[in-house]
């Protein structure tokens, strides 16, 4: 565990040095070339949010199905709680979409 932490800090330090090596010079609108990092970061935000949301929703559905299988009499309450939980999980992914749109416009 300690070796992994030291390695992580060393890698982060190396990236920090190379990231600060060049000064920022804004380009005019027509001459601007290169990577649009806002788009790249928006894509990562959406990918991570969608993956985490899908994993969370699958675990919620599995737990609800197991609960209904163990106690069929409580199926209505379990189903209602599952649907509310899925809606809340999906709202987090929609919030990530809003953040991605904000990153794109920067």
Beta strands, then each sheet from edge to edge (+ up, - down):
end
